[in-house]
Amino acid sequence: MGKTKIALSASEQELVCNKEWILTKLIIIEKVYRLFGMLALSMEQYIEQNKAILPVQAGQINPKISRGENYRGLPYVMMDYPRHFTKESTLAIRTLFWWGNFFSIHLQLSGACKEKAMATLKANFVCLQQKGYSLCVHAGPWEHHFEPDNYLPLENYTARDFATILHREPFIKIAKRISLQQWDAAPGFLEQHFYELVTLLQTNFPNDERGPSPGIPIAGFDL
């Protein structure tokens, strides 16, 4: 240890001596958590009001809000609602805050849920394209960044391309984001696109279909 010197840069030295920035970070994360809690109430009310025409019995599932420190090295808060994850199929709308990057909202479908939604997704391709959604091109569904190896704008695709991908791939994800510089606009943005995605889904899922089991809100660290 006497021969090993682990030095700090000037900026690192400044930060390690400054407790205010980490306390401010904790305050910001708590505010995001509260924001997602308010969004969850609005989302649940919307689903309750529209339960007669919703996919699966989503109104019986409580939102799951999670936080963590290391999505690609940075803190995050996320909320899944509605959420239905099994080995056979997935239906989820994921709302994400990613420190230093953006707020985003993602629709993820696989298995039977994807099959039932395909007709409406294809029918609404132009609308989704015009509204600026992006399509996941990653081999797996668990990345949420918007680098070109994960999401590409739907404007890069034709309707035929989109239909081919829907039939070929085991899952589909579409998403939108808003920068953190637009903090004040983020709640309305996330609400609006949640409503859009629920409306997109409800056409193909009869209201008497069995939904995921009820749950309770959980604070976790999985992404």
C-alpha positions as CSV (number, residue, x, y, z in Angstrom):
1,M,0.0,0.0,0.0
2,G,2.9,2.3,0.7
3,K,3.9,2.1,-3.0
4,T,0.4,2.4,-4.3
5,K,-1.0,5.9,-4.5
6,I,-4.6,6.3,-5.5
7,A,-5.0,10.0,-6.2
8,L,-8.0,12.2,-6.9
9,S,-8.2,14.7,-9.7
10,A,-9.0,18.3,-8.7
11,S,-12.6,17.9,-9.6
12,E,-12.9,14.6,-7.7
13,Q,-11.3,16.2,-4.7
14,E,-13.8,19.0,-4.8
15,L,-16.7,16.5,-5.0
16,V,-15.5,14.2,-2.3
17,C,-15.4,17.1,0.1
18,N,-18.8,18.5,-0.9
19,K,-21.7,16.7,0.8
20,E,-24.3,19.0,-0.7
21,W,-24.3,17.5,-4.2
22,I,-25.1,14.0,-2.9
23,L,-27.9,15.4,-0.7
24,T,-29.3,17.2,-3.7
25,K,-29.2,14.0,-5.7
26,L,-31.2,12.2,-3.0
27,I,-33.8,15.1,-3.0
28,I,-34.1,14.9,-6.8
29,I,-34.6,11.1,-6.8
30,E,-37.2,11.4,-4.1
31,K,-39.0,14.0,-6.3
32,V,-38.9,11.7,-9.2
33,Y,-40.4,8.9,-7.0
34,R,-43.2,11.3,-6.0
35,L,-43.8,12.3,-9.6
36,F,-44.1,8.7,-10.6
37,G,-46.5,8.1,-7.7
38,M,-48.7,10.9,-8.9
39,L,-48.5,9.5,-12.5
40,A,-49.5,6.1,-11.2
41,L,-52.7,7.5,-9.6
42,S,-53.6,9.2,-12.9
43,M,-52.8,6.0,-14.9
44,E,-54.9,3.9,-12.5
45,Q,-57.8,6.3,-12.8
46,Y,-57.6,6.2,-16.6
47,I,-57.6,2.4,-16.6
48,E,-60.5,2.3,-14.1
49,Q,-62.6,4.6,-16.2
50,N,-61.8,2.6,-19.4
51,K,-61.8,-0.9,-17.9
52,A,-64.6,-2.1,-20.1
53,I,-62.4,-1.9,-23.2
54,L,-58.9,-2.5,-21.8
55,P,-56.4,-5.3,-22.6
56,V,-56.4,-7.9,-19.8
57,Q,-57.7,-6.9,-16.4
58,A,-55.0,-4.2,-16.0
59,G,-57.0,-2.3,-13.5
60,Q,-56.4,-5.1,-10.9
61,I,-52.6,-4.7,-11.1
62,N,-50.9,-2.1,-9.0
63,P,-47.9,-0.2,-10.5
64,K,-44.4,-1.3,-9.6
65,I,-42.0,1.6,-8.9
66,S,-38.3,0.7,-8.6
67,R,-35.1,2.7,-8.2
68,G,-31.5,1.8,-8.6
69,E,-28.0,3.3,-9.0
70,N,-26.4,1.6,-12.0
71,Y,-28.2,1.5,-15.3
72,R,-25.1,2.0,-17.5
73,G,-23.4,3.6,-14.5
74,L,-26.2,6.1,-13.6
75,P,-29.1,6.2,-11.2
76,Y,-32.7,5.6,-12.4
77,V,-36.3,5.3,-11.3
78,M,-38.8,3.3,-13.3
79,M,-42.4,2.3,-13.1
80,D,-44.2,-0.7,-14.8
81,Y,-47.9,-0.3,-15.3
82,P,-49.7,-2.2,-16.7
83,R,-47.3,-5.1,-16.2
84,H,-47.6,-8.8,-17.2
85,F,-44.4,-10.7,-17.4
86,T,-44.4,-14.5,-18.0
87,K,-42.1,-16.9,-19.9
88,E,-44.8,-17.1,-22.6
89,S,-45.9,-13.5,-23.0
90,T,-45.3,-9.9,-21.9
91,L,-47.4,-6.8,-21.9
92,A,-45.9,-3.8,-20.1
93,I,-45.7,0.0,-20.3
94,R,-42.5,1.1,-18.6
95,T,-41.9,4.7,-17.6
96,L,-38.3,5.6,-16.9
97,F,-36.2,8.4,-15.4
98,W,-32.5,8.1,-16.2
99,W,-30.1,10.5,-14.5
100,G,-28.3,12.8,-16.9
101,N,-30.3,11.6,-19.9
102,F,-34.2,11.7,-20.1
103,F,-37.6,10.6,-19.1
104,S,-39.0,7.9,-21.4
105,I,-42.0,5.6,-21.9
106,H,-41.7,2.1,-23.5
107,L,-44.4,-0.4,-24.7
108,Q,-43.1,-3.9,-24.6
109,L,-45.0,-6.9,-26.0
110,S,-44.1,-10.6,-26.6
111,G,-45.8,-13.9,-27.1
112,A,-49.6,-14.0,-27.2
113,C,-49.8,-10.3,-26.2
114,K,-47.7,-9.3,-29.2
115,E,-49.7,-11.6,-31.5
116,K,-53.0,-10.0,-30.4
117,A,-51.7,-6.5,-30.8
118,M,-50.0,-6.9,-34.2
119,A,-53.0,-5.9,-36.3
120,T,-53.5,-2.6,-34.5
121,L,-49.8,-1.9,-34.5
122,K,-49.6,-2.4,-38.2
123,A,-52.8,-0.3,-38.8
124,N,-51.3,2.5,-36.7
125,F,-47.8,2.5,-38.1
126,V,-48.1,5.8,-39.9
127,C,-49.6,7.5,-36.7
128,L,-46.8,6.1,-34.6
129,Q,-44.2,7.2,-37.1
130,Q,-45.6,10.7,-37.3
131,K,-45.7,11.0,-33.5
132,G,-42.0,10.3,-33.3
133,Y,-41.9,6.8,-31.7
134,S,-38.7,4.7,-32.0
135,L,-38.4,0.9,-32.5
136,C,-36.2,-1.4,-30.5
137,V,-33.6,-3.1,-32.7
138,H,-31.6,-4.8,-29.8
139,A,-31.4,-8.6,-29.6
140,G,-32.9,-8.4,-26.0
141,P,-35.7,-6.3,-24.5
142,W,-34.0,-5.1,-21.4
143,E,-32.0,-2.1,-22.7
144,H,-33.7,1.3,-22.5
145,H,-31.2,3.8,-24.0
146,F,-31.7,5.4,-27.4
147,E,-28.3,4.7,-29.0
148,P,-28.6,3.3,-32.6
149,D,-27.9,-0.3,-31.4
150,N,-31.0,-0.2,-29.3
151,Y,-33.7,2.2,-30.7
152,L,-34.1,3.7,-34.2
153,P,-36.8,6.2,-35.2
154,L,-39.8,4.6,-36.9
155,E,-39.3,7.2,-39.6
156,N,-36.4,5.0,-40.8
157,Y,-38.9,2.2,-41.7
158,T,-41.6,1.5,-44.2
159,A,-44.9,-0.1,-43.2
160,R,-43.7,-3.3,-44.9
161,D,-40.5,-3.2,-42.8
162,F,-42.4,-2.8,-39.6
163,A,-44.8,-5.6,-40.4
164,T,-41.9,-7.9,-41.2
165,I,-40.3,-7.1,-37.9
166,L,-43.5,-7.7,-36.0
167,H,-43.9,-11.2,-37.4
168,R,-40.2,-12.1,-37.3
169,E,-39.0,-10.9,-33.8
170,P,-40.0,-12.6,-30.5
171,F,-40.8,-9.2,-28.9
172,I,-41.6,-5.7,-29.9
173,K,-40.8,-2.4,-28.1
174,I,-41.7,1.1,-29.1
175,A,-40.7,4.1,-27.1
176,K,-40.5,7.9,-26.8
177,R,-38.3,10.2,-24.7
178,I,-38.2,13.7,-23.4
179,S,-35.1,15.5,-22.2
180,L,-34.5,16.4,-18.6
181,Q,-34.2,20.1,-19.7
182,Q,-38.0,19.8,-20.3
183,W,-38.7,18.7,-16.7
184,D,-41.9,20.8,-16.3
185,A,-43.3,19.3,-19.5
186,A,-42.4,15.7,-18.6
187,P,-45.5,14.7,-16.6
188,G,-47.9,15.8,-19.3
189,F,-45.7,14.1,-21.9
190,L,-45.7,10.8,-20.0
191,E,-49.4,10.9,-19.3
192,Q,-50.3,11.7,-23.0
193,H,-48.2,8.8,-24.3
194,F,-49.5,6.4,-21.7
195,Y,-53.0,7.1,-22.9
196,E,-51.9,6.7,-26.5
197,L,-50.3,3.3,-25.8
198,V,-53.3,2.0,-23.8
199,T,-55.6,3.1,-26.6
200,L,-53.4,1.3,-29.1
201,L,-53.7,-1.9,-27.1
202,Q,-57.3,-1.9,-26.1
203,T,-58.6,-2.8,-29.6
204,N,-57.3,-6.3,-29.5
205,F,-57.8,-7.5,-25.9
206,P,-61.4,-8.4,-24.9
207,N,-62.2,-7.1,-21.4
208,D,-63.3,-10.5,-20.1
209,E,-59.8,-12.0,-20.7
210,R,-58.0,-13.1,-17.6
211,G,-55.3,-10.6,-16.6
212,P,-52.1,-10.8,-14.5
213,S,-52.5,-11.5,-10.8
214,P,-53.0,-8.5,-8.5
215,G,-49.9,-7.1,-6.8
216,I,-48.7,-4.4,-4.5
217,P,-46.4,-1.5,-5.3
218,I,-42.8,-2.6,-4.8
219,A,-39.6,-0.5,-4.6
220,G,-36.8,-2.6,-6.0
221,F,-33.5,-2.4,-7.9
222,D,-34.1,-4.5,-11.0
223,L,-34.1,-2.9,-14.4
